[in-house]
Amino acid sequence: MNKIYFLLPFLLFYLGCQTLNGTIQVSEHEQNTTAFNYLAYPQHPELLRLNGAEAQLVNKDFSGLDLVLYVNIENPNNFHIRFPEINWNYSIDGVQVAQGNFTEAAVVSASSVETKRINVNIAYNDIFQLIDRARDAVEANGIFSFDIGTNDYTELTWPIDILHEPEITFQGIRRQSLGRTMVFVFTWEVNNRNTFDLEIREFDYNIRINNRLWSADKAVNLPRVRANSRTALPITVSVSEASIIAELVDILNQGAAVNYNNSGTLSFFFDSPDLVELDKTINFQGSTRIR
């Protein structure tokens, strides 16, 4: 019995040394479990990265453009990470003209690249207010910039066409013939500042002179408005009502002005596959002399 007590300290010392030397055996299941836990929680996780972006035109009209941005987010880790906020802006010649952000209650899966779709509108009025010279431009070289709150960011060059809605002005009234029936020519002008032609499908007009209706009609087969040009739209109006003719004779003899109120709608369509038909309402009021 005394020998057992005498050997006990040496036995404990031996077992302690075996533990320090790592020779204590563990089961294969315990080894696999330990290795799995280590891989699941690495010591040096990496930040999410931007992995490029693309843009696609959805719609274009005289107010601006609708685009879809496709932004790629890469997660290099072997565990998922909460989806970040994507900040974007669009600049022309270094001037920021549009911006926004995108968030989503989702995660970026482990070791994956996920693409997110962002709807974007770029308004021409915003561009014109910030860049005055763009009012006379037909295109602009712009850049999209993206970041996700880290030091990582990416850029996408995206030039745009700048469209200008046709400008319409009233040019005046010219007498063509006098008699029991008087004939006058009313002329409007269309200014097309775009790089494509305009077609006028019809002109629905209403003409009042001195608060009296002279004509309400629809004109078709109007001239084509060429790119970067001005085109006159003459409309011939005949007047045969005796009371109006008597008043007109007096006005013409005195060289006096008349008050006009010309309203209507011009329907345009275009030599451009991206554009739909445009109905432009006009309403001109004022006074002028009949030439």
Secondary structure as GFF3:
##gff-version 3
##sequence-region A 1 291
A	DSSP	alpha_helix	2	20	.	.	.	ID=ss1
A	DSSP	alpha_helix	28	40	.	.	.	ID=ss2
A	DSSP	beta_strand	49	61	.	.	.	ID=ss3
A	DSSP	beta_strand	64	75	.	.	.	ID=ss4
A	DSSP	beta_strand	81	82	.	.	.	ID=ss5
A	DSSP	beta_strand	86	92	.	.	.	ID=ss6
A	DSSP	beta_strand	95	102	.	.	.	ID=ss7
A	DSSP	beta_strand	107	108	.	.	.	ID=ss8
A	DSSP	beta_strand	112	123	.	.	.	ID=ss9
A	DSSP	alpha_helix	124	130	.	.	.	ID=ss10
A	DSSP	three_ten_helix	132	136	.	.	.	ID=ss11
A	DSSP	beta_strand	139	140	.	.	.	ID=ss12
A	DSSP	beta_strand	142	147	.	.	.	ID=ss13
A	DSSP	beta_strand	153	157	.	.	.	ID=ss14
A	DSSP	beta_strand	160	161	.	.	.	ID=ss15
A	DSSP	beta_strand	167	177	.	.	.	ID=ss16
A	DSSP	beta_strand	182	192	.	.	.	ID=ss17
A	DSSP	beta_strand	198	209	.	.	.	ID=ss18
A	DSSP	beta_strand	212	219	.	.	.	ID=ss19
A	DSSP	beta_strand	229	239	.	.	.	ID=ss20
A	DSSP	alpha_helix	242	254	.	.	.	ID=ss21
A	DSSP	beta_strand	257	270	.	.	.	ID=ss22
A	DSSP	beta_strand	278	289	.	.	.	ID=ss23
###
